[in-house]
Amino acid sequence: ISKKNVKAISHITGGGFNENVPRSLPDGFTAKITKHSYEVPYIFKHLQEVGNISEHDMYNTFNMGIGMTVVVDADEAVQILRNAGVESYCIGEIIKGDEGIIIE
C-alpha cells in the first residue's frame, strides 16, 4: 500500500470514535461501520453490561477496541497487515451522505 492509497486516518485513543472517524472524512461522506465485523474485547462487553452503558456511549468513551481507522482498499490492506503480524479488520465502508457515522 502506498500513501496515495490512504484516503483518511483517524487515531482513536481513549474514545471519541463517533466524532473522530467522521472528522477524518471529506464533506458529503459517511462512515458506515458494521459492528459485528470484529470481536469486541471482553472488557468492553463487561463494562457495558455491568455499567448499563448505551452502545453509543461505549463507542464514544471506550472506542469498543478500535484504536485507529484507515480508509483504504480494505482487502489489500488487511492482507498486507495480517501478513506483517498486525491484527486488522475491515469494519465498514465509506458511503455518500451527511450522517458522519452510522453504526449497524
HELIX and SHEET records of a PDB file:
HELIX    1   1 LYS A    3  ASN A    5  5                                   3    
HELIX    2   2 PHE A   17  ARG A   23  1                                   7    
HELIX    3   3 TYR A   42  GLY A   51  1                                  10    
HELIX    4   4 GLU A   55  PHE A   62  1                                   8    
HELIX    5   5 ASN A   63  GLY A   65  5                                   3    
HELIX    6   6 ALA A   74  ASN A   83  1                                  10    
SHEET    1   A 2 ALA A   8  HIS A  11  0                                        
SHEET    2   A 2 MET A  68  VAL A  71 -1                                        
SHEET    1   B 3 GLY A  92  LYS A  96  0                                        
SHEET    2   B 3 PHE A  29  ILE A  33 -1                                        
SHEET    3   B 3 ILE A 101  ILE A 103  1                                        
END                                                                             
